[in-house]
Amino acid sequence: MSASLYHIELPGFKLSYGKVQTVHVSYQIFGRQLHTAPIVLVNHALTGNSSVIDWWSEIVGSGKAVDTNRYTVIVIDIPGNGFDENVEHLIYNYQDWQLSDVARVFQLVLSELRICYVHVGIGGSIGGCLLWEMVVAYPELFGTIIPIAADWKATDWIIANCHIQERLLKHSSNPLEDARQHAMTLYRTPQSLRYKFNRELDTEFKVKQWLNHHGVALKKRFTLPAYKLVNHLLATVNAARKYEENILKALSNSNVKIRVVAINSDGFFTAQEDRETVKLLSRYINITYQEIDSIHGHDAFLIEHYQVRELLENYLAEVESKAPLKECV
């Protein structure tokens, strides 16, 4: 199954810090024709893109957990991520941006497509953080959101690691490769690397070869401006920024169902942070919590296909096949 890459231009887009610029956005649509089936929005991860049937092929597709025979699946590229391969669409003033600005861009794209209601939003890592930002800014947009390995805020740990990433991106002689190698160690765990390599040697330790491979691979498909942008966006996550960092207050106008999925070994977006959020909200918000059991850390949502598939199938079963279709007037 393939899809076309569509484009929308947003002239005069005003950022949170006041700067006005033209923003170019690309997106893809999979599955059922628009406005004929429940809509599922999938938000991609940090260095991901709108081609969800490639990077999440075990989860999204015909007969998969996110079944393209049943749903209309929409995936929007974070503006400036370079997936459209047009250098003129890259964003160089990345420090002017916040993830909340991306949330507004996504809503404008949905509005352009005459979508006023998304039955389910699914996102891993920064894609899940973006769901939190969107549901606070647009409390009636979603029926259900499923943030996976994500949080409504950037913790000190996230901010610290984004700071190190930025220094690598600014000062390294091989910025993309070095930053990616550093990031890969954060996305996995010591147990995961032991399971994968067990100190195996070739001409050198295989774990070093694996890290080198990921650094080179990212350099081939990503650009330095794009990586600087998305790394910066990750450090700005704060869905309750306008509500004195009170996430309960931020969600007071929303009836959304929130299905939080954490990973018990995640050392990046830790399960403990999600547990605390769910505990805080559970008396007032329709929210549930489940964990993926894995040794693989943050990347488990891209590795533990069986567990992710089972969780999503159960959550999506809550969406009636004849759910009302709402189109903007």
Backbone bond lengths (Angstrom), bond angles and torsions (degrees), N, CA, C in turn:
res aa  C-N    CA-C-N  psi(-1)  N-CA   C-N-CA  omega(-1)  CA-C   N-CA-C  phi
1 M - - - 1.459 - - 1.521 108.75 -
2 S 1.294 117.22 134.31 1.454 121.65 178.60 1.511 109.31 -127.80
3 A 1.303 116.37 165.42 1.457 121.66 178.33 1.512 108.18 -142.71
4 S 1.314 115.50 158.18 1.457 120.96 177.53 1.520 109.73 -86.74
5 L 1.318 115.60 150.06 1.459 121.05 175.02 1.529 107.58 -92.01
6 Y 1.319 115.85 113.61 1.454 121.62 -179.11 1.530 109.73 -97.44
7 H 1.338 115.46 160.68 1.458 120.46 -175.28 1.527 110.60 -134.21
8 I 1.317 114.68 142.86 1.461 121.71 173.75 1.523 108.06 -132.80
9 E 1.310 116.29 135.65 1.459 121.62 175.83 1.521 108.76 -105.52
10 L 1.333 116.38 130.68 1.462 122.11 179.60 1.527 108.48 -115.70
11 P 1.329 117.62 90.34 1.476 119.83 179.58 1.524 110.90 -74.95
12 G 1.303 115.95 148.56 1.464 120.50 175.57 1.510 114.15 65.59
13 F 1.334 116.74 31.51 1.468 119.47 178.89 1.526 109.38 -75.56
14 K 1.336 116.40 125.94 1.460 121.25 -176.94 1.517 110.35 -98.27
15 L 1.312 115.66 120.62 1.461 121.89 179.33 1.526 110.89 -77.95
16 S 1.322 115.69 163.90 1.468 121.47 -178.38 1.514 112.08 -57.13
17 Y 1.339 116.24 -34.31 1.463 120.19 -178.66 1.521 112.49 -85.97
18 G 1.351 117.57 3.17 1.455 120.85 172.31 1.514 116.07 104.28
19 K 1.327 118.31 -18.27 1.462 120.23 -179.49 1.528 110.05 -67.42
20 V 1.327 116.10 142.03 1.458 122.07 178.77 1.523 108.85 -113.25
21 Q 1.320 116.99 130.92 1.455 120.19 179.49 1.517 110.62 -153.29
22 T 1.308 116.28 162.63 1.463 121.48 174.18 1.520 108.84 -84.02
23 V 1.307 115.99 132.29 1.459 121.80 -178.03 1.524 108.84 -117.59
24 H 1.324 116.09 133.07 1.462 122.37 177.76 1.524 108.70 -108.23
25 V 1.321 115.94 129.73 1.462 121.09 -175.50 1.528 109.24 -127.31
26 S 1.321 116.14 137.23 1.462 121.15 173.79 1.524 108.87 -115.36
27 Y 1.334 115.13 154.21 1.460 119.90 -179.32 1.525 109.60 -156.51
28 Q 1.335 115.42 164.79 1.459 121.17 176.10 1.517 109.62 -134.15
29 I 1.321 115.47 151.97 1.458 122.52 178.39 1.527 108.08 -125.20
30 F 1.314 116.02 130.99 1.461 122.08 -179.44 1.528 109.51 -122.98
31 G 1.328 115.19 155.51 1.459 119.56 172.22 1.511 113.72 85.07
32 R 1.315 115.31 -139.94 1.454 122.27 -173.19 1.532 111.47 -66.39
33 Q 1.311 115.00 152.35 1.458 120.96 178.85 1.520 110.26 -59.80
34 L 1.321 115.34 142.36 1.456 121.65 -178.42 1.526 110.99 -55.62
35 H 1.341 114.39 135.16 1.469 124.12 178.32 1.531 113.58 73.07
36 T 1.339 116.75 17.55 1.465 120.14 174.58 1.526 112.05 -116.40
37 A 1.326 117.06 -4.47 1.467 120.95 -175.46 1.521 109.08 -154.66
38 P 1.352 117.16 162.32 1.470 119.69 175.68 1.529 110.81 -55.97
39 I 1.325 115.07 141.81 1.466 121.23 -176.61 1.523 110.49 -97.63
40 V 1.315 115.61 130.82 1.464 122.72 173.62 1.524 107.47 -116.20
41 L 1.325 116.09 121.32 1.461 122.00 174.67 1.516 108.51 -97.24
42 V 1.331 117.16 122.65 1.459 121.77 176.47 1.517 108.17 -109.35
43 N 1.330 117.48 119.36 1.468 122.50 177.66 1.523 109.65 -95.52
44 H 1.316 115.76 125.41 1.463 120.17 -175.86 1.526 112.04 -76.54
45 A 1.320 115.16 164.39 1.465 122.32 -179.23 1.536 110.67 -83.17
46 L 1.321 116.61 -172.87 1.467 123.72 -166.77 1.526 113.66 -52.30
47 T 1.317 117.26 -56.12 1.469 120.15 -178.75 1.524 110.76 -105.52
48 G 1.335 116.72 21.72 1.450 121.26 178.41 1.509 111.77 -84.28
49 N 1.338 114.97 -166.82 1.463 120.59 -177.78 1.521 109.62 -160.18
50 S 1.314 115.61 -174.67 1.463 120.25 -174.71 1.526 113.97 -77.31
51 S 1.326 118.04 -7.39 1.456 120.86 -178.84 1.529 110.65 -84.33
52 V 1.322 115.36 66.71 1.460 121.67 -171.87 1.525 112.39 -64.30
53 I 1.332 118.16 -28.13 1.465 119.47 -178.97 1.521 111.69 -72.91
54 D 1.326 116.97 -7.59 1.461 120.67 174.19 1.520 110.99 -93.38
55 W 1.340 116.85 -53.84 1.469 118.75 -174.24 1.531 113.29 -84.87
56 W 1.322 118.73 -13.96 1.467 121.14 176.51 1.521 109.61 -131.72
57 S 1.328 115.45 44.37 1.464 121.87 -173.16 1.525 112.94 -64.20
58 E 1.332 117.07 -24.00 1.468 120.18 178.51 1.528 112.00 -76.31
59 I 1.326 116.74 -13.41 1.461 120.87 -172.97 1.527 112.57 -113.92
60 V 1.328 117.46 -38.06 1.469 121.89 -174.35 1.525 109.51 -114.37
61 G 1.322 116.21 126.02 1.462 120.28 178.20 1.517 110.96 154.31
62 S 1.295 116.17 -175.73 1.463 121.44 -179.60 1.518 110.93 -63.53
63 G 1.323 116.25 120.77 1.456 121.25 179.38 1.515 114.60 76.02
64 K 1.333 118.24 3.21 1.467 121.62 -179.99 1.535 109.94 -86.38
65 A 1.319 116.60 -177.75 1.476 120.28 -178.83 1.528 110.70 -57.23
66 V 1.319 116.32 -47.97 1.463 120.90 171.96 1.526 105.45 -95.29
67 D 1.314 114.60 90.76 1.466 122.64 -167.13 1.527 110.63 -82.22
68 T 1.321 115.74 114.61 1.460 120.11 -179.35 1.527 112.47 -72.57
69 N 1.329 117.74 -7.61 1.463 120.11 171.68 1.529 111.31 -79.30
70 R 1.328 114.53 -17.85 1.461 119.32 -175.08 1.530 112.65 -110.85
71 Y 1.313 116.31 -31.99 1.458 120.19 -172.67 1.525 111.75 -117.93
72 T 1.321 115.00 159.11 1.458 121.89 163.57 1.526 106.49 -95.05
73 V 1.319 116.77 117.48 1.465 121.94 -175.95 1.524 108.94 -105.60
74 I 1.317 115.96 124.00 1.456 121.80 -179.12 1.530 109.01 -117.02
75 V 1.316 116.03 132.78 1.468 121.52 176.93 1.522 107.56 -130.91
76 I 1.323 116.03 123.54 1.472 122.76 -178.07 1.525 108.85 -108.70
77 D 1.307 116.21 133.53 1.462 119.93 176.30 1.522 110.32 -74.49
78 I 1.317 116.65 134.96 1.460 119.44 169.83 1.526 107.20 -57.32
79 P 1.339 118.32 124.05 1.463 119.51 -177.40 1.526 110.83 -56.55
80 G 1.325 114.47 137.45 1.461 119.63 -179.23 1.509 114.34 88.12
81 N 1.361 117.91 2.17 1.466 118.13 -178.72 1.532 112.48 -79.82
82 G 1.326 117.07 -6.42 1.453 120.93 171.32 1.511 115.76 80.23
83 F 1.329 118.32 8.01 1.468 119.28 -176.06 1.525 112.10 -66.05
84 D 1.326 117.64 -27.68 1.463 119.77 179.24 1.524 112.71 -78.90
85 E 1.346 116.83 -2.45 1.465 123.93 175.38 1.527 112.96 61.42
86 N 1.319 116.63 23.23 1.462 121.37 175.69 1.519 107.99 -105.81
87 V 1.334 116.11 109.01 1.464 120.23 -175.32 1.524 111.72 -63.21
88 E 1.331 117.43 -23.53 1.458 120.27 179.60 1.523 111.96 -71.50
89 H 1.321 116.67 -14.28 1.463 120.61 179.96 1.526 112.85 -95.92
90 L 1.324 117.49 -1.47 1.462 120.31 176.38 1.525 109.87 -68.93
91 I 1.321 115.85 156.78 1.460 121.45 -178.46 1.525 108.49 -114.41
92 Y 1.311 115.82 117.68 1.467 121.14 -176.65 1.531 112.51 -97.84
93 N 1.320 116.86 -24.27 1.472 120.30 178.13 1.525 110.03 -89.16
94 Y 1.336 115.22 53.23 1.463 120.38 -171.59 1.525 112.68 -61.57
95 Q 1.319 117.80 -28.41 1.463 119.56 -177.73 1.522 112.92 -72.71
96 D 1.334 117.24 -10.84 1.467 120.91 174.87 1.527 112.47 -81.31
97 W 1.323 116.03 -8.74 1.469 121.01 -172.70 1.522 112.53 -101.34
98 Q 1.326 114.66 150.73 1.460 123.14 168.72 1.528 107.84 -127.69
99 L 1.326 116.66 160.94 1.464 118.60 178.48 1.524 111.01 -62.87
100 S 1.317 117.70 -27.85 1.463 120.58 176.52 1.530 111.21 -62.46
101 D 1.330 117.73 -29.99 1.462 120.51 175.55 1.525 110.70 -67.22
102 V 1.322 116.21 -38.57 1.467 120.16 177.05 1.532 109.98 -64.61
103 A 1.327 116.57 -37.66 1.464 120.16 176.99 1.523 110.55 -59.08
104 R 1.326 116.94 -40.93 1.471 120.09 179.06 1.522 110.98 -69.09
105 V 1.332 117.36 -37.17 1.460 120.77 176.08 1.529 110.32 -60.75
106 F 1.333 116.68 -45.90 1.464 120.52 -179.20 1.529 110.67 -61.62
107 Q 1.332 116.57 -41.61 1.461 119.11 179.59 1.520 110.88 -63.99
108 L 1.325 117.83 -37.63 1.462 121.20 178.47 1.529 111.03 -65.50
109 V 1.322 116.81 -37.88 1.465 120.35 176.20 1.525 110.08 -63.73
110 L 1.330 116.70 -46.27 1.462 120.09 178.77 1.519 111.11 -61.17
111 S 1.322 116.40 -40.97 1.454 120.54 178.68 1.522 111.07 -63.63
112 E 1.334 116.25 -39.92 1.469 120.87 177.26 1.534 110.57 -60.44
113 L 1.325 115.97 -32.30 1.465 121.41 178.22 1.528 112.29 -87.07
114 R 1.327 116.10 7.26 1.470 123.91 179.52 1.536 110.92 61.43
115 I 1.325 114.30 40.07 1.467 120.84 176.90 1.523 108.35 -107.66
116 C 1.309 116.24 115.39 1.464 121.54 177.76 1.527 111.93 -108.23
117 Y 1.324 116.53 -7.06 1.459 119.40 -177.00 1.521 109.40 -147.49
118 V 1.332 115.76 126.37 1.456 122.71 177.16 1.521 107.31 -110.70
119 H 1.318 116.69 120.82 1.454 120.01 -176.48 1.522 112.12 -63.70
120 V 1.342 115.87 -44.19 1.465 120.06 -179.72 1.523 109.23 -142.90
121 G 1.336 116.17 132.71 1.453 122.12 170.68 1.516 108.87 -110.07
122 I 1.323 116.65 130.76 1.467 122.50 -179.64 1.524 107.89 -125.52
123 G 1.318 117.25 134.98 1.460 119.33 178.06 1.504 111.92 -157.39
124 G 1.325 115.94 138.02 1.457 120.83 175.96 1.513 111.15 -106.94
125 S 1.326 116.52 142.66 1.459 122.92 177.85 1.532 109.79 58.97
126 I 1.340 118.83 -127.57 1.462 119.14 -178.43 1.530 111.28 -61.78
127 G 1.329 117.04 -25.16 1.462 120.23 175.33 1.511 112.13 -64.94
128 G 1.336 117.03 -35.33 1.463 121.00 174.93 1.516 111.52 -72.30
129 C 1.333 116.44 -38.83 1.472 120.34 175.44 1.525 110.14 -58.98
130 L 1.319 115.83 -39.46 1.461 120.98 179.67 1.528 111.22 -63.95
131 L 1.326 117.61 -34.32 1.466 120.27 175.08 1.524 110.85 -61.59
132 W 1.326 116.91 -43.57 1.469 120.21 177.46 1.534 110.14 -59.23
133 E 1.324 116.67 -44.81 1.467 120.37 179.54 1.533 110.55 -61.89
134 M 1.306 117.08 -42.32 1.458 121.22 -176.89 1.519 112.13 -68.68
135 V 1.319 117.24 -41.46 1.458 119.38 -175.79 1.523 111.45 -70.55
136 V 1.326 117.58 -28.88 1.463 120.59 175.36 1.531 109.98 -72.97
137 A 1.330 116.50 -43.68 1.464 120.42 -177.81 1.523 112.62 -72.06
138 Y 1.340 115.76 -30.51 1.473 120.84 -176.57 1.524 108.80 -132.79
139 P 1.319 117.06 77.87 1.467 121.94 -169.12 1.527 114.80 -63.50
140 E 1.326 118.67 -18.05 1.455 120.70 -179.44 1.526 112.95 -104.65
141 L 1.327 117.40 6.15 1.457 120.52 -174.39 1.525 112.92 -74.55
142 F 1.346 116.90 -38.56 1.467 120.98 -172.76 1.523 112.50 -109.80
143 G 1.329 114.91 147.25 1.453 119.89 166.56 1.520 110.09 -84.43
144 T 1.336 115.99 -45.55 1.464 122.76 -179.21 1.521 108.87 -141.93
145 I 1.325 117.18 141.68 1.462 120.80 168.37 1.524 108.97 -121.71
146 I 1.332 115.13 144.76 1.466 121.62 179.68 1.526 108.00 -127.01
147 P 1.325 117.74 84.32 1.466 120.04 175.53 1.533 109.74 -78.65
148 I 1.322 116.40 128.69 1.469 122.37 -176.58 1.520 108.68 -117.64
149 A 1.329 116.20 128.85 1.473 120.74 179.36 1.521 110.18 50.60
150 A 1.322 115.48 50.22 1.461 121.54 -173.89 1.529 109.07 -145.38
151 D 1.320 115.74 179.17 1.460 121.04 -179.93 1.520 107.90 -155.51
152 W 1.316 116.80 163.03 1.467 120.60 178.31 1.530 112.04 -82.20
153 K 1.340 115.86 -6.77 1.468 120.69 -176.42 1.519 110.02 -141.89
154 A 1.306 116.09 155.47 1.458 121.53 169.42 1.521 108.21 -87.61
155 T 1.314 116.44 118.63 1.461 120.80 178.98 1.535 109.74 -76.03
156 D 1.308 115.70 171.92 1.466 119.92 175.05 1.521 110.81 -57.46
157 W 1.318 116.46 -36.89 1.465 121.36 -179.69 1.523 111.16 -64.40
158 I 1.332 116.42 -44.28 1.464 120.76 177.72 1.524 110.08 -63.49
159 I 1.326 116.39 -47.75 1.467 120.85 -178.72 1.525 110.54 -60.31
160 A 1.330 116.70 -41.32 1.468 120.67 -179.84 1.524 111.08 -62.15
161 N 1.320 116.74 -44.59 1.458 119.47 -178.15 1.526 112.10 -72.48
162 C 1.315 117.19 -33.33 1.468 119.56 174.33 1.535 110.25 -65.32
163 H 1.329 116.26 -34.43 1.468 120.76 176.82 1.528 110.66 -63.53
164 I 1.333 116.26 -44.09 1.470 119.90 177.95 1.521 110.14 -64.60
165 Q 1.338 116.61 -42.46 1.460 120.69 177.67 1.533 110.92 -58.22
166 E 1.332 116.10 -44.22 1.454 119.34 -178.73 1.531 111.35 -63.76
167 R 1.315 117.21 -39.03 1.462 120.01 178.34 1.532 110.66 -64.28
168 L 1.321 116.52 -39.73 1.466 119.85 176.33 1.527 110.56 -63.88
169 L 1.322 115.99 -42.03 1.468 120.72 -178.69 1.524 111.86 -67.42
170 K 1.316 116.48 -28.67 1.461 120.16 -179.39 1.528 113.18 -88.34
171 H 1.331 118.10 -34.45 1.458 120.29 -166.59 1.528 115.06 -115.40
172 S 1.327 118.15 -15.32 1.459 119.06 -178.42 1.523 110.88 -74.65
173 S 1.329 116.38 151.05 1.467 120.74 174.30 1.528 110.98 -76.34
174 N 1.323 116.96 -18.99 1.470 122.72 173.97 1.527 108.13 -128.54
175 P 1.327 117.35 69.60 1.462 120.65 -167.38 1.524 115.48 -60.45
176 L 1.328 117.86 -47.04 1.461 119.54 -178.00 1.524 111.58 -64.68
177 E 1.319 116.32 -45.34 1.462 120.25 -178.12 1.525 111.39 -65.40
178 D 1.320 116.82 -45.71 1.460 119.68 -176.98 1.530 111.66 -68.16
179 A 1.340 116.45 -42.00 1.463 119.31 179.30 1.524 111.04 -64.51
180 R 1.326 116.11 -39.59 1.464 119.27 -179.96 1.525 111.52 -66.44
181 Q 1.309 117.43 -40.66 1.467 119.76 179.02 1.527 110.21 -62.92
182 H 1.330 115.91 -43.65 1.465 118.86 176.95 1.527 110.41 -59.91
183 A 1.330 116.99 -44.14 1.465 120.89 -178.19 1.520 111.69 -63.30
184 M 1.325 117.63 -39.01 1.466 120.38 -177.74 1.521 111.76 -61.62
185 T 1.317 117.60 -33.06 1.468 118.93 177.51 1.523 111.08 -70.40
186 L 1.341 117.61 -25.17 1.467 120.83 176.81 1.517 111.66 -78.54
187 Y 1.332 115.75 -31.00 1.460 120.08 -176.70 1.526 112.60 -78.92
188 R 1.321 117.67 -15.83 1.467 121.59 178.79 1.533 109.49 -114.60
189 T 1.305 116.70 -172.29 1.467 122.37 -179.99 1.529 108.88 -129.98
190 P 1.343 117.57 163.54 1.466 119.10 174.01 1.531 112.08 -56.55
191 Q 1.342 117.26 -39.09 1.458 121.04 -179.87 1.531 111.05 -65.70
192 S 1.330 115.80 -38.72 1.462 119.97 179.94 1.520 111.55 -63.83
193 L 1.329 116.20 -43.83 1.462 119.67 -179.80 1.524 111.08 -69.22
194 R 1.318 116.61 -35.14 1.466 118.65 176.37 1.527 110.04 -65.57
195 Y 1.315 116.84 -42.18 1.464 121.38 179.10 1.523 110.69 -62.12
196 K 1.309 116.68 -39.36 1.466 121.56 -175.71 1.531 112.84 -77.82
197 F 1.343 117.62 -36.58 1.461 119.86 -170.57 1.534 114.11 -120.15
198 N 1.326 117.49 -36.69 1.466 122.05 -179.94 1.530 111.87 48.49
199 R 1.329 115.54 44.37 1.464 123.04 177.19 1.535 113.38 60.56
200 E 1.304 117.53 27.02 1.473 120.30 179.29 1.519 111.15 -65.65
201 L 1.332 114.49 143.13 1.460 121.65 -179.94 1.514 110.41 -115.85
202 D 1.309 115.23 140.38 1.460 121.72 166.83 1.522 103.68 -118.35
203 T 1.308 118.62 -115.84 1.468 119.47 168.92 1.525 109.77 -76.78
204 E 1.328 115.84 -21.25 1.459 123.79 173.01 1.512 107.48 -150.24
205 F 1.308 117.28 177.63 1.457 119.16 179.04 1.532 109.63 -59.77
206 K 1.338 115.11 134.36 1.460 119.96 -176.58 1.522 112.69 -64.44
207 V 1.329 117.28 -26.96 1.456 119.14 177.49 1.527 110.51 -63.49
208 K 1.333 116.76 -34.65 1.463 119.87 177.12 1.525 110.74 -69.72
209 Q 1.325 116.97 -39.49 1.461 120.16 176.59 1.530 111.01 -61.64
210 W 1.322 115.20 -40.31 1.476 121.01 179.92 1.526 110.47 -63.62
211 L 1.323 116.95 -44.37 1.454 120.17 178.41 1.530 111.03 -64.77
212 N 1.322 116.75 -42.89 1.466 120.11 177.98 1.527 110.76 -60.56
213 H 1.329 116.35 -40.76 1.467 121.07 179.40 1.525 110.88 -60.22
214 H 1.331 116.18 -45.80 1.460 119.28 -178.46 1.525 111.57 -66.82
215 G 1.308 117.04 -35.16 1.449 119.52 176.57 1.519 112.17 -64.07
216 V 1.330 116.71 -46.66 1.463 121.22 179.60 1.523 110.65 -66.14
217 A 1.337 116.72 -41.29 1.467 120.85 -178.02 1.525 111.47 -61.67
218 L 1.337 116.40 -41.55 1.461 118.31 179.80 1.532 110.77 -67.97
219 K 1.319 116.40 -38.57 1.466 120.03 -179.94 1.520 111.13 -60.94
220 K 1.337 117.12 -31.19 1.462 121.23 -179.02 1.525 112.34 -73.99
221 R 1.346 117.28 -29.10 1.464 118.54 -173.19 1.526 114.14 -116.74
222 F 1.321 116.99 0.19 1.456 120.30 -177.31 1.517 108.50 -132.34
223 T 1.325 116.50 162.67 1.460 120.62 179.18 1.524 109.48 -118.54
224 L 1.316 115.65 157.89 1.463 121.04 -179.86 1.529 112.02 -61.14
225 P 1.346 120.04 -46.26 1.474 118.79 177.73 1.528 112.78 -59.44
226 A 1.334 116.72 -37.35 1.458 119.68 179.95 1.526 110.89 -66.01
227 Y 1.319 116.71 -42.58 1.467 119.77 -178.57 1.530 110.63 -68.57
228 K 1.322 116.88 -39.66 1.465 119.00 176.66 1.523 110.65 -59.57
229 L 1.324 116.46 -40.68 1.464 121.06 -179.52 1.518 111.71 -64.59
230 V 1.331 117.85 -54.51 1.465 119.60 -173.58 1.523 111.51 -67.76
231 N 1.339 116.86 -33.83 1.461 119.25 175.51 1.522 110.45 -63.33
232 H 1.329 116.24 -43.21 1.469 120.55 177.63 1.528 110.78 -63.00
233 L 1.324 117.15 -43.31 1.468 120.62 -179.94 1.522 111.13 -58.30
234 L 1.314 116.59 -40.12 1.466 120.34 -179.30 1.526 111.06 -59.81
235 A 1.310 116.88 -37.04 1.468 120.74 -179.31 1.525 112.44 -74.44
236 T 1.337 117.83 -12.63 1.474 120.66 -177.25 1.521 113.14 -98.29
237 V 1.320 118.02 2.66 1.470 120.30 -175.92 1.527 110.09 -59.59
238 N 1.317 116.83 122.30 1.460 121.95 175.55 1.529 108.09 -168.57
239 A 1.316 115.89 84.56 1.459 120.69 -175.88 1.522 112.63 -65.18
240 A 1.326 117.05 -19.28 1.469 120.69 -178.55 1.526 112.21 -105.96
241 R 1.322 117.08 20.59 1.469 121.12 -176.78 1.527 111.55 -55.24
242 K 1.321 117.62 -42.26 1.460 121.51 -177.30 1.531 112.76 -82.40
243 Y 1.325 115.87 1.90 1.473 120.54 -177.27 1.525 111.05 -123.53
244 E 1.332 115.57 35.58 1.467 122.27 178.47 1.530 111.07 56.25
245 E 1.346 115.69 34.32 1.464 123.53 179.65 1.522 112.15 59.10
246 N 1.317 116.43 29.89 1.466 122.33 176.69 1.518 107.54 -104.26
247 I 1.329 117.44 99.74 1.462 120.81 -174.46 1.533 111.13 -68.59
248 L 1.302 117.88 -29.23 1.464 119.83 176.43 1.520 110.45 -65.15
249 K 1.312 116.50 -44.85 1.467 120.75 177.32 1.527 110.56 -63.56
250 A 1.333 116.60 -37.93 1.457 121.30 -178.48 1.526 112.12 -64.00
251 L 1.323 116.95 -28.87 1.465 121.51 -177.12 1.525 113.00 -99.91
252 S 1.314 117.64 7.99 1.464 121.07 -172.66 1.527 113.28 -63.39
253 N 1.337 117.58 -22.69 1.467 120.49 -177.92 1.523 113.19 -100.73
254 S 1.325 117.03 10.90 1.462 120.08 -175.14 1.525 111.39 -115.95
255 N 1.316 115.58 141.64 1.465 122.01 174.14 1.526 111.39 -105.59
256 V 1.315 116.73 17.43 1.456 121.53 -176.61 1.533 111.12 -62.99
257 K 1.324 115.78 146.36 1.459 121.41 170.14 1.526 107.61 -90.12
258 I 1.317 116.65 130.57 1.457 121.21 -178.46 1.519 108.70 -115.47
259 R 1.307 116.25 123.64 1.459 122.31 -178.76 1.530 108.04 -117.84
260 V 1.316 116.46 92.23 1.460 122.28 -175.09 1.525 109.96 -79.98
261 V 1.323 115.44 130.21 1.464 121.19 176.10 1.532 107.93 -122.17
262 A 1.316 116.27 118.78 1.466 121.55 178.27 1.521 109.01 -111.89
263 I 1.313 115.65 173.28 1.464 122.32 177.01 1.516 107.42 -121.71
264 N 1.326 116.69 125.44 1.466 119.24 -170.44 1.527 113.46 -64.22
265 S 1.339 117.61 -20.93 1.470 120.60 -179.59 1.523 112.52 -107.38
266 D 1.320 117.37 8.64 1.470 121.07 -176.78 1.531 109.93 -66.39
267 G 1.317 116.22 118.43 1.451 120.56 177.62 1.513 112.92 -98.31
268 F 1.335 116.49 5.25 1.463 121.79 -178.82 1.523 109.14 -104.53
269 F 1.322 117.67 -71.13 1.461 122.32 168.31 1.526 106.76 -97.92
270 T 1.306 116.47 95.32 1.462 120.47 -168.25 1.527 111.80 -72.59
271 A 1.332 114.16 148.74 1.459 120.31 179.25 1.527 111.13 -62.78
272 Q 1.323 117.41 -33.05 1.456 120.54 -179.11 1.523 111.85 -60.47
273 E 1.323 117.29 -40.48 1.463 120.63 178.05 1.525 110.53 -61.67
274 D 1.326 116.72 -42.09 1.465 120.31 179.22 1.523 111.19 -67.11
275 R 1.320 116.45 -39.49 1.475 119.34 178.62 1.521 110.24 -60.55
276 E 1.320 116.62 -41.60 1.462 120.17 -179.61 1.526 110.69 -65.46
277 T 1.334 117.40 -39.50 1.462 120.82 177.73 1.517 110.79 -63.08
278 V 1.322 116.34 -46.67 1.477 120.55 -178.86 1.521 110.54 -63.65
279 K 1.322 117.01 -41.43 1.460 120.18 178.23 1.526 111.00 -60.72
280 L 1.316 116.58 -41.23 1.460 121.62 -179.58 1.523 111.51 -65.06
281 L 1.345 116.40 -41.06 1.464 120.60 -172.54 1.520 114.36 -90.66
282 S 1.313 117.79 -17.86 1.464 120.76 -166.81 1.529 114.01 -62.34
283 R 1.321 118.86 -25.42 1.468 120.55 -179.94 1.525 112.22 -79.16
284 Y 1.336 116.23 -15.11 1.463 119.32 -172.00 1.527 113.73 -124.45
285 I 1.328 117.35 -21.81 1.461 122.50 -173.49 1.529 108.93 -121.64
286 N 1.329 116.89 147.66 1.466 121.61 174.12 1.523 108.19 -75.46
287 I 1.319 115.91 89.91 1.459 121.26 -173.62 1.520 110.05 -135.78
288 T 1.337 116.61 141.19 1.458 121.91 175.19 1.526 108.67 -131.12
289 Y 1.321 114.86 166.92 1.464 120.55 -175.93 1.521 109.71 -138.57
290 Q 1.328 116.05 133.94 1.460 121.51 172.32 1.519 109.07 -141.03
291 E 1.323 115.16 155.75 1.456 120.97 179.99 1.520 111.13 -118.11
292 I 1.305 114.98 142.48 1.457 121.88 166.68 1.523 107.23 -86.67
293 D 1.307 116.53 127.42 1.464 122.05 -179.42 1.521 108.56 -92.46
294 S 1.328 117.02 111.90 1.460 119.70 -174.41 1.520 110.62 -157.75
295 I 1.311 115.99 152.36 1.475 120.94 172.42 1.527 111.05 -89.11
296 H 1.330 117.05 -4.89 1.470 120.18 -166.67 1.515 115.06 -90.96
297 G 1.322 118.69 3.51 1.453 120.18 173.89 1.516 113.42 71.62
298 H 1.325 115.32 -150.65 1.461 122.49 -173.03 1.529 112.42 -55.87
299 D 1.313 117.07 -37.95 1.463 120.82 -176.99 1.525 113.46 -73.14
300 A 1.311 117.72 0.68 1.474 119.80 -177.19 1.520 112.52 -60.39
301 F 1.336 118.17 -27.28 1.462 118.16 179.98 1.534 111.35 -69.76
302 L 1.332 116.87 -14.30 1.460 121.60 174.47 1.521 112.55 -102.55
303 I 1.324 116.81 -2.09 1.465 121.88 -175.20 1.521 111.82 -116.81
304 E 1.328 116.92 -45.65 1.475 121.59 -175.20 1.536 109.95 -83.60
305 H 1.337 115.40 69.10 1.460 120.18 -172.40 1.527 112.67 -61.23
306 Y 1.329 116.70 -39.29 1.464 118.84 -177.49 1.524 111.28 -62.83
307 Q 1.326 116.97 -46.86 1.464 120.13 -178.89 1.524 111.58 -65.72
308 V 1.338 116.71 -43.39 1.467 120.29 179.63 1.524 109.81 -63.15
309 R 1.316 116.03 -43.49 1.471 120.98 -179.84 1.526 110.85 -59.93
310 E 1.322 116.52 -45.47 1.466 120.38 -178.64 1.529 111.37 -64.17
311 L 1.331 116.47 -43.57 1.464 120.39 179.05 1.526 111.27 -61.63
312 L 1.321 116.32 -47.55 1.455 119.99 -177.26 1.523 111.68 -67.60
313 E 1.306 116.92 -38.11 1.471 119.22 177.70 1.519 110.76 -60.99
314 N 1.323 116.47 -41.39 1.466 119.73 179.23 1.523 111.39 -66.58
315 Y 1.320 117.06 -42.21 1.462 119.94 -179.47 1.528 111.37 -69.49
316 L 1.322 116.52 -41.11 1.456 119.80 -178.80 1.527 111.87 -69.83
317 A 1.323 116.31 -21.71 1.466 119.40 176.09 1.526 110.88 -63.63
318 E 1.333 116.47 -21.21 1.463 119.95 177.39 1.524 111.58 -72.02
319 V 1.334 116.38 -19.18 1.463 120.45 179.64 1.520 108.25 -86.21
320 E 1.301 116.61 113.55 1.457 120.55 -178.51 1.527 110.03 -64.10
321 S 1.342 116.06 139.48 1.458 120.14 178.97 1.512 111.90 -62.37
322 K 1.323 115.82 -23.14 1.467 120.21 177.97 1.524 110.96 -108.03
323 A 1.314 115.08 33.02 1.466 119.82 179.37 1.524 109.34 -58.66
324 P 1.328 117.09 144.50 1.458 119.14 -178.41 1.522 112.38 -61.16
325 L 1.319 115.83 135.33 1.457 121.29 179.06 1.519 108.48 -96.97
326 K 1.320 115.85 119.82 1.447 120.83 -177.74 1.521 110.04 -110.19
327 E 1.300 116.36 126.00 1.452 121.57 179.77 1.513 109.48 -120.86
328 C 1.329 116.57 137.34 1.453 119.76 178.80 1.518 110.42 -58.89
329 V 1.302 115.78 141.23 1.469 120.60 178.64 1.523 108.98 -85.26
